[in-house]
Amino acid sequence: GIYSRLKWPSGISDAWEYYAGFQVITSDLTTDIGQSNGGTDVENMSNCLWSAPNQYLANPWNQQYKLIFDANSAIYYLSQMSILTDAEKAQFTSEARFLRALGYLDLTEEFGPVILKTDQDVASPDFESKPVTTSVEDLDKFIIADLEYAAENLPINYNEHTIYPTTDVGRASKGGALSLLMRLYLRERNWQKVLDVTSQIMGLNEYELYPSYAGLFKESNVWCQENMFNAMANNLVDGVEIMNHFGPVNNSVVTDRWGWLGVSWYFYNQMEDGDDRKQMFFIDYDGTDGLKYIQPIPGQPIAPDGTNYMPYAYTKKYADPEGSTTYYDGHGFPIMRYAEVLLSKAEALNELNGPTSESIDLINQVKGRSHATLLGDASGFTKETLRDAILLERGFEFFFECKRRADLIRMGKYETITNAFLTAIGKEPTIQMPRDLYFSYPQKQMDLNPNLSNTGRRP
């Protein structure tokens, strides 16, 4: 039940919230990577014109707190159950605390100081309270405690597990908990902790890069050696709408899709032609309407006869041509995978020691998998230029995996890179730091609780 919050509503229904697609809006569409022409609120996010009433600020807040509430309820009631063994309580509580930590990680990344609710609030709820926010520093301590508990008590994998009778791929694991700790320490720029945790993960000998980037995202590949934690789906019993959101319009193979979210041509054109990741797009196809769908031709604002300009590049990452042909699909959404461990360790090494052969090798492992041009010797980089190379590599590797905004902020490039993109596409360069370090609190939440205020943020 808690896991299902990651792609709500659950079951065979219109699952589209949180990691079933909408998390991409806050994390990628508010940067140089993503675009949408799917309606006023989502276009405002895409053009970095958000404000407190925008529904795509209300949506993540709601879904993340629902995840946290379900986890808190489970943690509280598990402690009351005498029928469970200590091992069962530790296992189930660890999964719940892992999921609670993920909810708070996402909340604090997007909104900064938020309201801390724990399992003790389940025991004695106060529905009339107007709680104040907790600082990010204190929330980070809470998240770390949850993840350290989870990492200590969760198994490395679920092969022949004593509690679950089958191999339950997709459940929280020791490596998954450590990967969220890595993500938190990365955000804090605690480079030594990042290095320590990534070394722990690699020492588990549980993960490696999947041989091909395209194969990694096939709908049939529900779990593999690179996955550390996914939001799982199954088109027969627990389908999602990811393919509808990302799939190309009027395509004869991936049919009846909306093209609602796409990668900007600005970002797509930065990828080198030989990179396998650049092949993960529908960029030139014959439409079911008789038109040929192409990238806009520079200097030619009107599409030639018989063609249709695509507003952005439709990705195959979540619109597998060999995947579901039904309205609902079974794509898993990668929340943490091993490629991020390699690039995070490279970043930590660079920040601590400057460019080294070890950090270059870690980056090249990821680039090499996709046949991208490898980085040269460490002597050809400074700390600053290698940081830029890592940022670009993370963009190519993790587009639409909810990493970009956090990466740009962490590396001090959110304002310059996003504003350069907005200017290039003829939009107003609106990003101002530190004002836009966090999003506006949702208007409906401020109406309910006057202790939430957007002073210093966008109104």
C-alpha positions in Angstrom: 0.0 0.0 0.0 2.8 2.5 0.8 4.7 1.6 -2.4 1.6 2.3 -4.5 1.8 6.0 -3.5 4.8 6.3 -5.8 2.5 6.0 -8.8 -0.9 7.0 -7.7 -3.7 6.0 -8.3 -2.8 2.4 -8.1 -4.3 -0.6 -9.9 -5.6 -0.5 -13.5 -6.4 3.2 -13.5 -5.1 6.5 -14.6 -1.9 6.3 -12.6 -0.1 9.5 -13.4 0.9 11.2 -10.1 4.3 11.3 -8.4 6.8 9.0 -10.1 4.2 7.9 -12.7 5.3 11.0 -14.6 4.5 14.2 -12.7 7.7 14.3 -10.7 9.4 15.0 -14.0 7.6 18.4 -14.2 9.2 19.9 -11.1 12.6 18.4 -11.6 13.2 18.5 -15.3 10.7 20.9 -16.9 11.9 23.7 -14.7 15.4 23.4 -16.3 17.0 23.3 -19.8 15.9 19.7 -20.4 12.2 19.4 -20.5 9.3 21.2 -22.3 5.6 20.8 -22.6 2.8 22.5 -24.5 0.1 20.6 -22.5 -1.8 23.4 -20.9 -1.4 26.6 -18.9 0.0 25.2 -15.6 2.4 22.7 -17.1 3.6 25.3 -19.7 4.2 27.8 -16.9 6.4 25.2 -15.1 8.1 24.5 -18.4 8.7 28.3 -19.0 9.8 28.8 -15.4 6.8 31.0 -14.7 5.4 29.1 -11.7 3.5 30.7 -8.9 1.8 29.5 -5.7 -1.5 28.5 -7.3 0.1 26.2 -9.9 -1.4 22.7 -9.6 2.0 21.1 -10.4 3.3 22.5 -7.1 0.2 21.3 -5.2 0.4 17.9 -6.7 3.9 16.9 -5.5 3.3 18.3 -2.0 0.1 16.3 -1.7 1.5 13.0 -3.0 4.7 13.2 -1.0 2.7 13.8 2.2 0.4 11.0 1.4 3.4 8.7 1.0 4.7 10.0 4.4 1.3 9.6 6.1 1.0 6.0 4.9 4.5 5.2 6.1 3.9 6.9 9.4 0.7 4.9 9.9 2.4 1.6 9.1 5.3 2.4 11.4 3.0 3.2 14.3 0.6 0.2 13.9 3.5 -2.2 13.3 4.8 -1.4 16.7 1.4 -2.4 18.2 1.2 -5.8 16.5 2.0 -8.7 18.9 1.5 -11.3 16.1 4.7 -10.3 14.3 8.1 -11.6 15.1 10.9 -9.1 15.8 12.5 -9.9 12.4 9.2 -9.2 10.6 8.8 -5.9 12.5 12.3 -4.9 11.6 11.8 -5.8 7.9 8.4 -4.0 7.5 9.4 -1.0 9.5 12.6 -0.6 7.6 10.7 -0.6 4.3 8.3 2.0 5.7 11.1 4.2 7.0 12.9 4.0 3.6 9.7 5.2 1.9 9.1 7.9 4.4 12.7 9.1 3.9 12.2 9.3 0.1 9.1 11.4 0.6 10.9 13.9 2.8 13.9 13.9 0.5 11.7 14.9 -2.4 9.8 17.5 -0.3 12.9 19.2 1.0 14.5 19.2 -2.4 11.5 21.0 -3.8 10.2 23.1 -0.9 13.0 23.3 1.6 11.7 23.7 5.2 8.5 21.7 5.4 6.3 20.4 8.2 7.7 17.3 10.0 5.1 14.6 10.7 6.1 11.3 12.3 4.5 8.1 13.4 3.8 9.8 16.8 1.3 12.1 15.0 -0.7 9.0 14.1 -1.0 8.1 17.8 -2.3 11.5 18.8 -3.4 13.6 15.7 -4.4 17.2 16.0 -6.5 18.1 13.0 -6.8 21.8 13.9 -3.1 22.5 14.4 -1.3 25.0 12.3 2.2 23.6 12.5 5.4 25.5 11.7 8.0 24.2 9.3 11.2 22.4 10.4 14.6 23.5 9.1 16.2 21.5 6.3 19.1 20.8 8.6 16.8 19.1 11.1 14.9 17.3 8.4 18.1 16.0 7.0 19.0 14.5 10.4 15.6 12.8 10.5 16.0 11.4 7.0 19.5 10.2 7.8 18.2 8.3 10.9 15.5 6.6 8.8 17.9 5.6 6.1 20.6 4.4 8.5 18.0 2.2 10.2 16.8 0.9 6.8 20.3 0.2 5.6 21.1 -1.7 8.7 18.0 -3.9 8.7 17.1 -4.4 5.0 18.6 -7.3 3.0 21.0 -6.8 0.1 18.4 -8.6 -2.1 15.3 -10.8 -1.7 16.7 -14.1 -3.1 15.5 -16.9 -0.8 14.3 -14.3 1.7 12.9 -15.7 5.0 9.9 -13.4 5.2 8.8 -12.9 1.6 8.2 -16.3 -0.2 9.2 -15.0 -3.7 12.0 -12.9 -5.1 10.4 -9.5 -4.5 12.4 -7.3 -6.9 11.5 -3.6 -6.4 11.3 -3.6 -2.6 13.6 -1.4 -0.6 17.0 -2.9 0.0 20.2 -2.1 1.8 21.7 -0.8 -1.4 18.6 1.3 -2.1 18.8 2.9 1.4 22.5 3.6 0.9 21.8 5.2 -2.5 19.3 7.6 -0.9 21.8 8.5 1.8 24.3 9.2 -1.1 21.7 11.5 -2.7 21.2 13.4 0.6 25.0 13.8 1.2 25.4 14.9 -2.4 22.8 17.6 -1.8 24.6 18.7 1.4 27.9 18.7 -0.6 29.3 16.4 2.1 31.8 15.0 -0.2 33.6 12.6 2.2 30.2 11.1 3.2 29.4 10.7 -0.5 32.7 8.9 -1.0 32.1 6.7 2.0 28.6 5.6 1.0 29.4 5.0 -2.6 32.3 2.8 -1.5 29.9 0.9 0.7 27.5 0.4 -2.2 30.2 -0.8 -4.5 31.4 -3.2 -1.8 28.1 -5.0 -1.8 29.0 -6.4 -5.2 25.3 -6.4 -6.1 25.2 -3.8 -8.9 26.7 -3.1 -12.3 25.8 -1.2 -15.4 23.3 -2.9 -17.7 25.0 -3.7 -21.1 22.9 -1.3 -23.2 21.1 2.0 -22.4 18.2 1.2 -24.6 17.7 -2.2 -23.1 17.7 -0.7 -19.6 14.5 1.1 -20.3 12.6 -1.6 -22.2 9.2 -2.2 -20.6 10.0 -5.9 -20.4 13.1 -5.2 -18.4 11.3 -4.8 -15.1 14.4 -5.2 -13.0 18.1 -5.8 -13.6 21.6 -5.5 -12.1 21.6 -1.7 -12.4 18.3 -1.0 -10.6 18.7 0.1 -7.0 15.1 1.4 -6.5 12.3 1.8 -9.0 8.6 2.7 -8.9 7.3 -0.6 -10.3 4.3 -1.2 -12.6 2.6 -4.0 -14.5 0.3 -3.2 -17.3 -2.0 -6.2 -16.5 -2.7 -5.5 -12.8 -1.0 -2.2 -11.9 -0.7 -0.1 -15.0 0.5 3.5 -15.4 0.2 6.2 -18.0 3.9 7.0 -18.5 3.8 5.9 -22.1 0.9 8.3 -22.8 2.7 11.3 -21.3 6.0 10.7 -23.1 5.0 8.9 -26.3 5.0 10.6 -29.7 1.9 12.0 -31.3 0.5 10.4 -34.5 3.2 7.7 -34.5 2.3 4.5 -36.4 4.2 2.2 -34.0 3.6 3.8 -30.6 0.1 4.8 -31.2 -2.5 7.0 -29.6 -0.1 8.9 -27.3 -0.1 12.5 -26.2 3.4 13.8 -26.6 2.7 15.8 -23.4 6.3 15.9 -22.1 9.4 16.1 -24.2 13.2 16.9 -24.2 14.0 20.4 -25.5 15.7 20.6 -28.9 18.2 22.9 -27.2 19.3 20.1 -24.9 18.9 17.3 -27.5 21.2 19.0 -29.9 24.0 19.1 -27.4 24.3 15.3 -27.5 26.8 13.8 -29.9 25.5 11.7 -32.8 27.4 8.5 -31.8 26.0 8.5 -28.2 23.4 5.7 -27.8 21.4 8.0 -25.6 20.8 10.3 -28.5 19.1 7.4 -30.3 16.5 7.3 -27.5 14.1 9.7 -29.3 11.4 9.8 -32.0 12.8 12.6 -34.1 12.0 11.7 -37.7 9.0 9.6 -38.5 6.0 9.3 -40.8 2.8 10.3 -39.0 -0.5 8.5 -39.2 -1.9 11.8 -40.5 0.3 11.6 -43.6 2.8 14.2 -42.5 6.5 13.6 -41.8 7.4 14.7 -38.2 10.8 16.4 -38.0 12.9 18.7 -35.9 12.4 22.4 -36.8 14.8 23.6 -39.5 16.9 26.5 -38.3 15.9 29.8 -40.0 12.8 28.2 -41.5 9.9 29.0 -39.1 7.2 27.4 -41.3 7.4 23.7 -41.8 7.8 22.6 -45.4 4.8 21.1 -47.2 4.2 17.6 -46.0 6.0 18.0 -42.7 5.1 18.8 -39.2 7.6 20.4 -36.8 7.7 18.6 -33.4 7.7 21.1 -30.5 10.4 19.0 -28.7 12.0 15.5 -28.9 9.7 12.7 -27.8 11.7 10.2 -25.8 11.7 6.4 -26.1 12.9 6.2 -22.5 9.3 5.7 -21.3 7.7 5.0 -24.7 9.2 1.7 -25.7 8.4 0.8 -29.3 8.2 -2.8 -28.3 6.1 -2.1 -25.2 2.4 -2.1 -24.4 -0.1 -1.3 -27.1 -2.8 -0.6 -24.5 -3.7 2.6 -22.8 -1.9 1.5 -19.7 1.7 0.3 -19.6 4.1 -1.4 -17.3 7.1 0.8 -17.4 9.1 1.0 -14.2 10.4 4.4 -13.2 14.0 4.5 -12.1 14.4 6.4 -8.9 18.0 5.3 -8.1 20.3 3.2 -10.3 24.0 2.3 -10.3 25.1 4.8 -12.9 24.3 7.5 -10.4 26.6 5.8 -7.8 29.5 5.9 -10.3 29.0 9.6 -11.3 28.4 10.6 -7.7 31.6 9.0 -6.6 33.4 10.7 -9.5 32.0 14.1 -8.4 33.0 13.6 -4.8 36.5 12.6 -5.8 36.8 15.7 -8.0 35.5 18.0 -5.3 37.9 16.6 -2.7 41.0 16.0 -4.8 40.5 17.6 -8.2 40.7 15.5 -11.4 42.2 12.0 -11.0 42.4 8.9 -13.1 39.9 7.3 -10.8 37.3 9.9 -11.3 37.8 9.9 -15.1 37.5 6.1 -15.2 34.2 6.2 -13.3 32.8 8.8 -15.7 34.1 6.8 -18.7 32.4 3.6 -17.5 29.0 5.4 -17.9 30.0 7.1 -21.2 31.5 3.9 -22.6 28.2 2.0 -22.0 26.5 4.4 -24.5 29.5 4.6 -26.9 30.0 8.3 -26.2 33.4 9.8 -26.7 35.4 9.1 -23.6 37.1 11.8 -21.5 40.8 12.2 -21.9 43.6 12.1 -19.3 42.9 13.9 -16.0 45.7 16.3 -16.7 43.5 17.9 -19.3 41.0 19.1 -16.7 40.7 21.4 -13.8 38.3 20.9 -10.9 35.9 23.4 -12.5 36.1 21.9 -16.0 35.6 18.4 -14.8 32.7 19.5 -12.7 31.1 20.9 -15.9 31.8 17.6 -17.7 30.1 15.7 -14.9 27.1 18.0 -15.0 26.7 17.5 -18.7 27.2 13.8 -18.4 24.5 13.6 -15.7 22.1 15.5 -18.0 22.7 13.0 -20.9 22.5 10.0 -18.6 19.5 11.0 -16.3 17.2 13.1 -18.5 13.7 12.7 -17.2 14.8 10.8 -14.1 14.2 13.7 -11.7 17.8 14.8 -11.2 18.4 17.9 -13.4 17.2 20.7 -11.2 19.0 19.4 -8.1 22.2 18.9 -10.1 22.1 22.4 -11.5 21.5 23.9 -8.0 24.2 21.8 -6.4 26.8 22.9 -8.9 25.8 26.5 -8.8 24.5 26.6 -12.4 20.7 26.7 -12.1 20.4 30.4 -12.9 22.9 30.7 -15.7 22.1 27.5 -17.6 18.3 27.7 -17.3 18.2 31.4 -18.2 20.5 30.7 -21.2 18.0 28.1 -22.4 15.0 30.3 -21.8 16.7 33.1 -23.8 17.6 30.8 -26.6 14.0 29.7 -27.1 12.7 33.3 -26.9 11.3 33.1 -23.4 11.9 35.4 -20.4 14.9 34.4 -18.3 13.1 34.2 -15.0 15.4 32.2 -12.7 16.8 34.2 -9.8 18.9 32.7 -7.1 18.7 32.4 -4.2 14.9 33.2 -4.6 14.4 30.1 -6.7 16.4 27.6 -4.6 12.9 26.3 -3.5 9.5 26.4 -5.2 6.6 28.4 -3.8 4.5 26.8 -1.2 1.2 25.7 -2.7 -1.5 28.3 -2.3 -4.0 25.9 -0.9 -1.6 24.9 1.8 -1.0 28.5 2.8 -4.7 29.0 2.9 -5.0 26.2 5.4 -1.9 27.1 7.4 -0.9 30.7 7.9 2.5 29.5 9.2 3.5 28.7 5.6 4.7 31.9 3.8 6.3 32.6 0.5 8.3 35.5 1.8 11.6 35.3 -0.2 10.1 33.0 -2.7 7.8 33.5 -5.7 4.3 34.5 -4.6 
